[in-house]
Amino acid sequence: MTLTDVIDVLEVAYPPARAESWDAVGLVCGDPAQPVSRVLFAVDPVAVVAEEALDWGADLIVTHHPLYLRGTTSVAATTPKGRLVHTLIKHDVALYTAHTNADVANPGVSDALARAVGLVGDLVPLQPFADDPWRGLGRIGDLPRETTLGEFAARAAAGLPQTSWGIRVAGDESRRVARVAVSGGAGDSLLSTARAAGVDVFLTADLRHHPASEFVEAGGPALIDAAHWATEWPWLDSAASILGSSGVNVETRVSATVTDAWTRGY
Ligand SMILES: [Zn+2]
C-alpha cells in the first residue's frame, strides 16, 4: 500500500473541502508514493507521539490537530515543530491531519464522543450544514433514560479516557437530563446553539468562566467541561476502523498517550 492509497480512504470519510477556511488539513509531510504498512492515530502531532510512532515502526501518523495552522517560513529543527518535521522525515514517517473536516463528518469526532459518554439512538448535528442535515458541528442525542446531571456526569467521566482533572459540571446536579448535546474540542462558539436546540446539557471542552457562568445563570442548559484531548480521543478508534475496514491492507493503532495540555491537577 502507498500513502496515496491510505489518503484516498481518509479523504472519502473526511473530505478536505469540508474543513473550515482557517484550517490546515491534509498531508503535512511524506511522499505520496511511499509504502505504508503501519498507521498510528493520535490527537496531537507532538514529540511523544512521534516517539511512539518510531518505536512501533509506523509509516504514517494521522492526527486530529494540525502541526502548522498558520504560515511558516522555516522547518529548521530550532523549534519543537521543526524538530518534529525533521524526526519524521529522517525516519520516513508521514504526517496527515483531519481536523475540522473530521469534526463535521458523519461519523465524525462528535459521534464518537456522543457514544463514549453513553448517548444512544440517532445522532443529529447540533449545527448542521445548510446543504446537508446529517453533517455539521456537534451532535445531539439521548440518554437511554432520564437521569440526573450528576449521574450523567459520572457516566461521561467513566466513558472518556482519564486525564489530570477529569470533567467539571456547571448546574444543579439533581437537574433531570435526557437530551444531550456534545461537541469535541473547544465548543464555546456553540453555547447559544445548544440553548436554542433545547437540550438539557451540553458537553464540550475549553469552556471559560464568563461565558459558562452567564450561560448557566440564564437558565442553561447545564454544562459539562471535559479535557480537550479526552473529547477528541474517542474519534481515533472510529477513524482507525474506517481505514481498517476499507480494504486497504495496513495495520492500525490508536495512541493511548495522553497529550492533553494539562498534566496534573492539585
Ligand atoms: Zn481539538
py3Dmol code that shows the C-alpha trace and the ligand (Angstrom):
import py3Dmol

protein = """\
ATOM      1  CA  MET A   1       0.000   0.000   0.000  1.00  0.00           C
ATOM      2  CA  THR A   2       1.128   3.524  -0.639  1.00  0.00           C
ATOM      3  CA  LEU A   3       0.477   6.695   1.262  1.00  0.00           C
ATOM      4  CA  THR A   4      -1.874   7.713  -1.562  1.00  0.00           C
ATOM      5  CA  ASP A   5      -3.995   4.574  -1.034  1.00  0.00           C
ATOM      6  CA  VAL A   6      -4.473   5.469   2.632  1.00  0.00           C
ATOM      7  CA  ILE A   7      -5.134   9.143   1.961  1.00  0.00           C
ATOM      8  CA  ASP A   8      -7.779   8.235  -0.625  1.00  0.00           C
ATOM      9  CA  VAL A   9      -9.743   6.361   2.056  1.00  0.00           C
ATOM     10  CA  LEU A  10      -9.362   9.141   4.628  1.00  0.00           C
ATOM     11  CA  GLU A  11     -10.469  11.807   2.169  1.00  0.00           C
ATOM     12  CA  VAL A  12     -13.677   9.961   1.329  1.00  0.00           C
ATOM     13  CA  ALA A  13     -14.503   9.771   5.054  1.00  0.00           C
ATOM     14  CA  TYR A  14     -13.233  13.283   5.803  1.00  0.00           C
ATOM     15  CA  PRO A  15     -13.444  15.415   2.643  1.00  0.00           C
ATOM     16  CA  PRO A  16     -10.876  18.235   2.935  1.00  0.00           C
ATOM     17  CA  ALA A  17     -13.287  20.603   1.169  1.00  0.00           C
ATOM     18  CA  ARG A  18     -15.470  20.482   4.300  1.00  0.00           C
ATOM     19  CA  ALA A  19     -12.701  21.877   6.529  1.00  0.00           C
ATOM     20  CA  GLU A  20     -13.074  25.423   7.840  1.00  0.00           C
ATOM     21  CA  SER A  21     -11.377  28.075   5.699  1.00  0.00           C
ATOM     22  CA  TRP A  22      -8.876  28.873   8.500  1.00  0.00           C
ATOM     23  CA  ASP A  23      -7.919  25.235   8.950  1.00  0.00           C
ATOM     24  CA  ALA A  24      -4.871  23.367   7.600  1.00  0.00           C
ATOM     25  CA  VAL A  25      -5.727  19.751   6.848  1.00  0.00           C
ATOM     26  CA  GLY A  26      -4.158  17.057   4.703  1.00  0.00           C
ATOM     27  CA  LEU A  27      -0.615  15.848   4.202  1.00  0.00           C
ATOM     28  CA  VAL A  28       1.978  17.709   6.288  1.00  0.00           C
ATOM     29  CA  CYS A  29       4.992  15.650   5.294  1.00  0.00           C
ATOM     30  CA  GLY A  30       5.560  12.431   3.400  1.00  0.00           C
ATOM     31  CA  ASP A  31       5.837  11.236  -0.195  1.00  0.00           C
ATOM     32  CA  PRO A  32       2.516  10.125  -1.694  1.00  0.00           C
ATOM     33  CA  ALA A  33       4.311   7.193  -3.346  1.00  0.00           C
ATOM     34  CA  GLN A  34       5.964   5.895  -0.181  1.00  0.00           C
ATOM     35  CA  PRO A  35       4.889   2.469   1.094  1.00  0.00           C
ATOM     36  CA  VAL A  36       2.695   2.395   4.209  1.00  0.00           C
ATOM     37  CA  SER A  37       2.032  -0.655   6.345  1.00  0.00           C
ATOM     38  CA  ARG A  38       1.507   0.779   9.833  1.00  0.00           C
ATOM     39  CA  VAL A  39      -0.668   3.770  10.678  1.00  0.00           C
ATOM     40  CA  LEU A  40      -0.751   5.396  14.120  1.00  0.00           C
ATOM     41  CA  PHE A  41      -3.761   7.565  15.038  1.00  0.00           C
ATOM     42  CA  ALA A  42      -3.297  10.332  17.637  1.00  0.00           C
ATOM     43  CA  VAL A  43      -4.903  13.614  18.646  1.00  0.00           C
ATOM     44  CA  ASP A  44      -1.763  15.773  18.711  1.00  0.00           C
ATOM     45  CA  PRO A  45       1.321  15.930  16.477  1.00  0.00           C
ATOM     46  CA  VAL A  46       3.800  16.214  19.362  1.00  0.00           C
ATOM     47  CA  ALA A  47       7.218  14.709  20.150  1.00  0.00           C
ATOM     48  CA  VAL A  48       5.925  11.929  22.394  1.00  0.00           C
ATOM     49  CA  VAL A  49       3.588  10.742  19.626  1.00  0.00           C
ATOM     50  CA  ALA A  50       6.447  10.779  17.098  1.00  0.00           C
ATOM     51  CA  GLU A  51       8.486   8.652  19.518  1.00  0.00           C
ATOM     52  CA  GLU A  52       5.613   6.220  19.810  1.00  0.00           C
ATOM     53  CA  ALA A  53       5.403   6.036  16.017  1.00  0.00           C
ATOM     54  CA  LEU A  54       9.115   5.293  15.719  1.00  0.00           C
ATOM     55  CA  ASP A  55       9.021   2.654  18.471  1.00  0.00           C
ATOM     56  CA  TRP A  56       6.152   0.851  16.762  1.00  0.00           C
ATOM     57  CA  GLY A  57       7.582   1.250  13.255  1.00  0.00           C
ATOM     58  CA  ALA A  58       4.710   3.374  11.922  1.00  0.00           C
ATOM     59  CA  ASP A  59       4.988   4.771   8.381  1.00  0.00           C
ATOM     60  CA  LEU A  60       2.205   7.281   8.872  1.00  0.00           C
ATOM     61  CA  ILE A  61       0.758   9.273  11.761  1.00  0.00           C
ATOM     62  CA  VAL A  62      -2.802  10.542  11.347  1.00  0.00           C
ATOM     63  CA  THR A  63      -3.558  13.314  13.820  1.00  0.00           C
ATOM     64  CA  HIS A  64      -6.632  15.386  14.531  1.00  0.00           C
ATOM     65  CA  HIS A  65      -4.774  18.615  15.245  1.00  0.00           C
ATOM     66  CA  PRO A  66      -2.696  20.316  12.552  1.00  0.00           C
ATOM     67  CA  LEU A  67       1.034  20.784  13.142  1.00  0.00           C
ATOM     68  CA  TYR A  68       1.143  24.174  11.430  1.00  0.00           C
ATOM     69  CA  LEU A  69      -2.062  26.162  11.402  1.00  0.00           C
ATOM     70  CA  ARG A  70      -0.541  29.469  10.336  1.00  0.00           C
ATOM     71  CA  GLY A  71       2.053  30.269   7.703  1.00  0.00           C
ATOM     72  CA  THR A  72       5.616  29.355   8.475  1.00  0.00           C
ATOM     73  CA  THR A  73       8.861  30.167   6.697  1.00  0.00           C
ATOM     74  CA  SER A  74      11.071  27.570   8.346  1.00  0.00           C
ATOM     75  CA  VAL A  75      11.036  23.948   9.442  1.00  0.00           C
ATOM     76  CA  ALA A  76      14.529  24.202  10.984  1.00  0.00           C
ATOM     77  CA  ALA A  77      14.984  21.943  13.981  1.00  0.00           C
ATOM     78  CA  THR A  78      15.270  25.021  16.170  1.00  0.00           C
ATOM     79  CA  THR A  79      11.619  24.838  17.223  1.00  0.00           C
ATOM     80  CA  PRO A  80       9.597  21.886  18.572  1.00  0.00           C
ATOM     81  CA  LYS A  81       7.550  21.776  15.366  1.00  0.00           C
ATOM     82  CA  GLY A  82      10.594  21.958  13.103  1.00  0.00           C
ATOM     83  CA  ARG A  83      12.284  19.248  15.152  1.00  0.00           C
ATOM     84  CA  LEU A  84       9.210  17.053  14.744  1.00  0.00           C
ATOM     85  CA  VAL A  85       9.301  17.518  10.959  1.00  0.00           C
ATOM     86  CA  HIS A  86      12.986  16.505  10.973  1.00  0.00           C
ATOM     87  CA  THR A  87      12.344  13.421  13.100  1.00  0.00           C
ATOM     88  CA  LEU A  88       9.508  12.280  10.856  1.00  0.00           C
ATOM     89  CA  ILE A  89      11.276  12.848   7.540  1.00  0.00           C
ATOM     90  CA  LYS A  90      14.519  11.239   8.773  1.00  0.00           C
ATOM     91  CA  HIS A  91      12.574   8.079   9.596  1.00  0.00           C
ATOM     92  CA  ASP A  92      10.273   8.084   6.562  1.00  0.00           C
ATOM     93  CA  VAL A  93       7.186   8.692   8.683  1.00  0.00           C
ATOM     94  CA  ALA A  94       4.438  10.706   7.015  1.00  0.00           C
ATOM     95  CA  LEU A  95       2.063  13.014   8.886  1.00  0.00           C
ATOM     96  CA  TYR A  96      -1.526  13.622   7.844  1.00  0.00           C
ATOM     97  CA  THR A  97      -4.205  15.750   9.535  1.00  0.00           C
ATOM     98  CA  ALA A  98      -8.012  15.522   9.541  1.00  0.00           C
ATOM     99  CA  HIS A  99      -9.276  18.348  11.746  1.00  0.00           C
ATOM    100  CA  THR A 100     -12.456  20.357  11.185  1.00  0.00           C
ATOM    101  CA  ASN A 101     -13.272  18.093   8.224  1.00  0.00           C
ATOM    102  CA  ALA A 102     -13.352  15.212  10.749  1.00  0.00           C
ATOM    103  CA  ASP A 103     -15.432  17.321  13.166  1.00  0.00           C
ATOM    104  CA  VAL A 104     -18.232  17.777  10.652  1.00  0.00           C
ATOM    105  CA  ALA A 105     -18.085  14.311   9.045  1.00  0.00           C
ATOM    106  CA  ASN A 106     -20.663  11.571   9.575  1.00  0.00           C
ATOM    107  CA  PRO A 107     -19.486   9.686  11.507  1.00  0.00           C
ATOM    108  CA  GLY A 108     -17.131  12.296  12.900  1.00  0.00           C
ATOM    109  CA  VAL A 109     -15.469  13.450  16.099  1.00  0.00           C
ATOM    110  CA  SER A 110     -18.677  14.271  17.970  1.00  0.00           C
ATOM    111  CA  ASP A 111     -20.378  10.974  17.026  1.00  0.00           C
ATOM    112  CA  ALA A 112     -17.557   9.089  18.727  1.00  0.00           C
ATOM    113  CA  LEU A 113     -17.743  11.449  21.723  1.00  0.00           C
ATOM    114  CA  ALA A 114     -21.531  11.015  21.966  1.00  0.00           C
ATOM    115  CA  ARG A 115     -21.216   7.236  22.069  1.00  0.00           C
ATOM    116  CA  ALA A 116     -18.342   7.390  24.570  1.00  0.00           C
ATOM    117  CA  VAL A 117     -20.461   9.339  27.057  1.00  0.00           C
ATOM    118  CA  GLY A 118     -23.427   6.989  26.655  1.00  0.00           C
ATOM    119  CA  LEU A 119     -25.789   8.577  24.111  1.00  0.00           C
ATOM    120  CA  VAL A 120     -27.965   6.102  22.226  1.00  0.00           C
ATOM    121  CA  GLY A 121     -30.177   6.123  19.142  1.00  0.00           C
ATOM    122  CA  ASP A 122     -29.883   8.507  16.218  1.00  0.00           C
ATOM    123  CA  LEU A 123     -27.486  11.407  16.498  1.00  0.00           C
ATOM    124  CA  VAL A 124     -28.110  14.652  14.637  1.00  0.00           C
ATOM    125  CA  PRO A 125     -25.704  17.557  14.154  1.00  0.00           C
ATOM    126  CA  LEU A 126     -26.026  20.383  16.660  1.00  0.00           C
ATOM    127  CA  GLN A 127     -25.191  22.835  13.885  1.00  0.00           C
ATOM    128  CA  PRO A 128     -25.965  21.094  10.589  1.00  0.00           C
ATOM    129  CA  PHE A 129     -24.711  22.296   7.218  1.00  0.00           C
ATOM    130  CA  ALA A 130     -27.342  24.203   5.257  1.00  0.00           C
ATOM    131  CA  ASP A 131     -26.871  21.774   2.377  1.00  0.00           C
ATOM    132  CA  ASP A 132     -26.615  18.572   4.417  1.00  0.00           C
ATOM    133  CA  PRO A 133     -28.661  17.966   7.581  1.00  0.00           C
ATOM    134  CA  TRP A 134     -26.577  14.879   8.505  1.00  0.00           C
ATOM    135  CA  ARG A 135     -23.253  16.641   8.643  1.00  0.00           C
ATOM    136  CA  GLY A 136     -22.056  19.565  10.731  1.00  0.00           C
ATOM    137  CA  LEU A 137     -20.641  20.562  14.105  1.00  0.00           C
ATOM    138  CA  GLY A 138     -21.554  18.795  17.358  1.00  0.00           C
ATOM    139  CA  ARG A 139     -24.166  16.108  17.887  1.00  0.00           C
ATOM    140  CA  ILE A 140     -27.448  15.830  19.776  1.00  0.00           C
ATOM    141  CA  GLY A 141     -28.619  12.523  21.168  1.00  0.00           C
ATOM    142  CA  ASP A 142     -30.482  10.902  24.027  1.00  0.00           C
ATOM    143  CA  LEU A 143     -29.554   9.054  27.180  1.00  0.00           C
ATOM    144  CA  PRO A 144     -31.064   5.569  27.447  1.00  0.00           C
ATOM    145  CA  ARG A 145     -33.332   7.008  30.160  1.00  0.00           C
ATOM    146  CA  GLU A 146     -33.736  10.278  32.011  1.00  0.00           C
ATOM    147  CA  THR A 147     -31.255  10.676  34.851  1.00  0.00           C
ATOM    148  CA  THR A 148     -29.690  13.418  36.973  1.00  0.00           C
ATOM    149  CA  LEU A 149     -26.960  15.731  35.810  1.00  0.00           C
ATOM    150  CA  GLY A 150     -24.698  14.256  38.487  1.00  0.00           C
ATOM    151  CA  GLU A 151     -25.254  10.703  37.310  1.00  0.00           C
ATOM    152  CA  PHE A 152     -24.728  11.618  33.685  1.00  0.00           C
ATOM    153  CA  ALA A 153     -21.512  13.439  34.607  1.00  0.00           C
ATOM    154  CA  ALA A 154     -20.219  10.313  36.352  1.00  0.00           C
ATOM    155  CA  ARG A 155     -21.181   8.220  33.311  1.00  0.00           C
ATOM    156  CA  ALA A 156     -19.446  10.657  30.962  1.00  0.00           C
ATOM    157  CA  ALA A 157     -16.294  10.710  33.095  1.00  0.00           C
ATOM    158  CA  ALA A 158     -16.181   6.920  33.098  1.00  0.00           C
ATOM    159  CA  GLY A 159     -16.640   6.759  29.334  1.00  0.00           C
ATOM    160  CA  LEU A 160     -13.831   9.186  28.499  1.00  0.00           C
ATOM    161  CA  PRO A 161     -10.120   8.437  28.856  1.00  0.00           C
ATOM    162  CA  GLN A 162      -8.640   9.647  32.117  1.00  0.00           C
ATOM    163  CA  THR A 163      -6.875  12.981  32.255  1.00  0.00           C
ATOM    164  CA  SER A 164      -5.363  15.009  35.075  1.00  0.00           C
ATOM    165  CA  TRP A 165      -8.535  16.863  36.022  1.00  0.00           C
ATOM    166  CA  GLY A 166     -11.377  14.831  34.582  1.00  0.00           C
ATOM    167  CA  ILE A 167     -14.584  16.742  33.958  1.00  0.00           C
ATOM    168  CA  ARG A 168     -16.299  19.759  35.530  1.00  0.00           C
ATOM    169  CA  VAL A 169     -20.004  20.363  35.883  1.00  0.00           C
ATOM    170  CA  ALA A 170     -21.898  23.682  35.884  1.00  0.00           C
ATOM    171  CA  GLY A 171     -25.503  23.463  37.034  1.00  0.00           C
ATOM    172  CA  ASP A 172     -27.687  21.788  39.638  1.00  0.00           C
ATOM    173  CA  GLU A 173     -26.537  18.164  39.880  1.00  0.00           C
ATOM    174  CA  SER A 174     -30.046  16.955  40.712  1.00  0.00           C
ATOM    175  CA  ARG A 175     -31.402  18.509  37.486  1.00  0.00           C
ATOM    176  CA  ARG A 176     -33.086  15.908  35.238  1.00  0.00           C
ATOM    177  CA  VAL A 177     -31.307  15.314  31.937  1.00  0.00           C
ATOM    178  CA  ALA A 178     -32.250  13.178  28.927  1.00  0.00           C
ATOM    179  CA  ARG A 179     -31.369  15.115  25.767  1.00  0.00           C
ATOM    180  CA  VAL A 180     -27.683  15.910  25.399  1.00  0.00           C
ATOM    181  CA  ALA A 181     -25.565  17.964  23.004  1.00  0.00           C
ATOM    182  CA  VAL A 182     -21.845  17.254  22.662  1.00  0.00           C
ATOM    183  CA  SER A 183     -19.047  18.861  20.725  1.00  0.00           C
ATOM    184  CA  GLY A 184     -15.478  17.540  20.652  1.00  0.00           C
ATOM    185  CA  GLY A 185     -12.810  20.152  21.342  1.00  0.00           C
ATOM    186  CA  ALA A 186     -13.454  23.793  22.172  1.00  0.00           C
ATOM    187  CA  GLY A 187     -17.231  24.234  21.916  1.00  0.00           C
ATOM    188  CA  ASP A 188     -17.620  27.795  23.258  1.00  0.00           C
ATOM    189  CA  SER A 189     -18.993  29.012  19.954  1.00  0.00           C
ATOM    190  CA  LEU A 190     -21.885  26.532  20.121  1.00  0.00           C
ATOM    191  CA  LEU A 191     -23.285  27.625  23.510  1.00  0.00           C
ATOM    192  CA  SER A 192     -26.214  29.606  22.106  1.00  0.00           C
ATOM    193  CA  THR A 193     -26.872  26.906  19.500  1.00  0.00           C
ATOM    194  CA  ALA A 194     -27.125  24.333  22.300  1.00  0.00           C
ATOM    195  CA  ARG A 195     -29.579  26.544  24.156  1.00  0.00           C
ATOM    196  CA  ALA A 196     -31.696  27.063  21.039  1.00  0.00           C
ATOM    197  CA  ALA A 197     -31.709  23.297  20.459  1.00  0.00           C
ATOM    198  CA  GLY A 198     -33.464  22.815  23.796  1.00  0.00           C
ATOM    199  CA  VAL A 199     -31.097  20.172  25.167  1.00  0.00           C
ATOM    200  CA  ASP A 200     -30.767  19.518  28.906  1.00  0.00           C
ATOM    201  CA  VAL A 201     -26.981  19.523  28.999  1.00  0.00           C
ATOM    202  CA  PHE A 202     -24.118  20.485  26.692  1.00  0.00           C
ATOM    203  CA  LEU A 203     -20.802  18.641  26.993  1.00  0.00           C
ATOM    204  CA  THR A 204     -17.700  20.103  25.380  1.00  0.00           C
ATOM    205  CA  ALA A 205     -14.188  21.319  26.288  1.00  0.00           C
ATOM    206  CA  ASP A 206     -12.256  24.513  26.990  1.00  0.00           C
ATOM    207  CA  LEU A 207     -15.199  26.474  28.389  1.00  0.00           C
ATOM    208  CA  ARG A 208     -14.294  29.762  30.036  1.00  0.00           C
ATOM    209  CA  HIS A 209     -15.577  31.255  33.273  1.00  0.00           C
ATOM    210  CA  HIS A 210     -17.633  34.191  31.976  1.00  0.00           C
ATOM    211  CA  PRO A 211     -19.451  32.529  29.098  1.00  0.00           C
ATOM    212  CA  ALA A 212     -20.149  29.432  31.235  1.00  0.00           C
ATOM    213  CA  SER A 213     -21.290  31.420  34.269  1.00  0.00           C
ATOM    214  CA  GLU A 214     -23.582  33.694  32.244  1.00  0.00           C
ATOM    215  CA  PHE A 215     -24.997  30.730  30.354  1.00  0.00           C
ATOM    216  CA  VAL A 216     -25.938  28.821  33.498  1.00  0.00           C
ATOM    217  CA  GLU A 217     -27.250  31.996  35.206  1.00  0.00           C
ATOM    218  CA  ALA A 218     -29.584  32.477  32.261  1.00  0.00           C
ATOM    219  CA  GLY A 219     -31.139  29.054  32.815  1.00  0.00           C
ATOM    220  CA  GLY A 220     -28.890  26.701  30.976  1.00  0.00           C
ATOM    221  CA  PRO A 221     -28.751  24.022  29.666  1.00  0.00           C
ATOM    222  CA  ALA A 222     -26.327  22.591  32.232  1.00  0.00           C
ATOM    223  CA  LEU A 223     -22.693  22.416  31.115  1.00  0.00           C
ATOM    224  CA  ILE A 224     -20.064  19.729  31.317  1.00  0.00           C
ATOM    225  CA  ASP A 225     -16.495  20.706  30.528  1.00  0.00           C
ATOM    226  CA  ALA A 226     -14.094  17.858  29.744  1.00  0.00           C
ATOM    227  CA  ALA A 227     -10.402  17.831  28.828  1.00  0.00           C
ATOM    228  CA  HIS A 228      -9.955  18.853  25.189  1.00  0.00           C
ATOM    229  CA  TRP A 229      -7.828  15.807  24.344  1.00  0.00           C
ATOM    230  CA  ALA A 230     -10.314  13.438  26.002  1.00  0.00           C
ATOM    231  CA  THR A 231     -13.266  14.719  23.951  1.00  0.00           C
ATOM    232  CA  GLU A 232     -11.466  14.059  20.666  1.00  0.00           C
ATOM    233  CA  TRP A 233      -9.668  10.851  21.543  1.00  0.00           C
ATOM    234  CA  PRO A 234     -12.733   8.570  21.009  1.00  0.00           C
ATOM    235  CA  TRP A 235     -12.712   9.576  17.325  1.00  0.00           C
ATOM    236  CA  LEU A 236      -9.334   7.903  16.774  1.00  0.00           C
ATOM    237  CA  ASP A 237     -10.894   4.456  17.067  1.00  0.00           C
ATOM    238  CA  SER A 238     -13.614   5.423  14.627  1.00  0.00           C
ATOM    239  CA  ALA A 239     -11.092   6.717  12.072  1.00  0.00           C
ATOM    240  CA  ALA A 240      -8.856   3.662  12.530  1.00  0.00           C
ATOM    241  CA  SER A 241     -11.883   1.372  11.973  1.00  0.00           C
ATOM    242  CA  ILE A 242     -12.843   3.183   8.782  1.00  0.00           C
ATOM    243  CA  LEU A 243      -9.329   2.676   7.434  1.00  0.00           C
ATOM    244  CA  GLY A 244      -9.166  -0.885   8.781  1.00  0.00           C
ATOM    245  CA  SER A 245     -12.384  -1.945   7.061  1.00  0.00           C
ATOM    246  CA  SER A 246     -11.653  -0.135   3.783  1.00  0.00           C
ATOM    247  CA  GLY A 247      -9.793  -2.956   2.126  1.00  0.00           C
ATOM    248  CA  VAL A 248      -6.526  -1.033   2.341  1.00  0.00           C
ATOM    249  CA  ASN A 249      -4.166  -3.556   3.842  1.00  0.00           C
ATOM    250  CA  VAL A 250      -2.476  -1.700   6.713  1.00  0.00           C
ATOM    251  CA  GLU A 251      -2.084  -2.236  10.438  1.00  0.00           C
ATOM    252  CA  THR A 252      -3.651   0.478  12.573  1.00  0.00           C
ATOM    253  CA  ARG A 253      -3.040   1.527  16.147  1.00  0.00           C
ATOM    254  CA  VAL A 254      -4.600   4.209  18.338  1.00  0.00           C
ATOM    255  CA  SER A 255      -2.197   6.103  20.556  1.00  0.00           C
ATOM    256  CA  ALA A 256      -3.214   5.953  24.211  1.00  0.00           C
ATOM    257  CA  THR A 257      -0.627   8.549  25.182  1.00  0.00           C
ATOM    258  CA  VAL A 258      -2.380  11.400  26.964  1.00  0.00           C
ATOM    259  CA  THR A 259      -1.329  14.614  25.243  1.00  0.00           C
ATOM    260  CA  ASP A 260      -3.799  16.962  26.905  1.00  0.00           C
ATOM    261  CA  ALA A 261      -2.072  20.248  27.756  1.00  0.00           C
ATOM    262  CA  TRP A 262      -2.913  19.873  31.453  1.00  0.00           C
ATOM    263  CA  THR A 263      -0.772  17.177  33.000  1.00  0.00           C
ATOM    264  CA  ARG A 264      -1.661  17.396  36.670  1.00  0.00           C
ATOM    265  CA  GLY A 265      -4.380  18.712  38.923  1.00  0.00           C
ATOM    266  CA  TYR A 266      -3.814  19.570  42.594  1.00  0.00           C
TER     267      TYR A 266
END
"""
ligand_1 = """\
1
ZN
Zn -9.253 19.867 19.174
"""
view = py3Dmol.view(width=600, height=400)
view.addModel(protein, "pdb")
view.setStyle({"model": 0}, {"cartoon": {"style": "trace"}})
view.addModel(ligand_1, "xyz")
view.setStyle({"model": 1}, {"stick": {}})
view.zoomTo()
view.show()
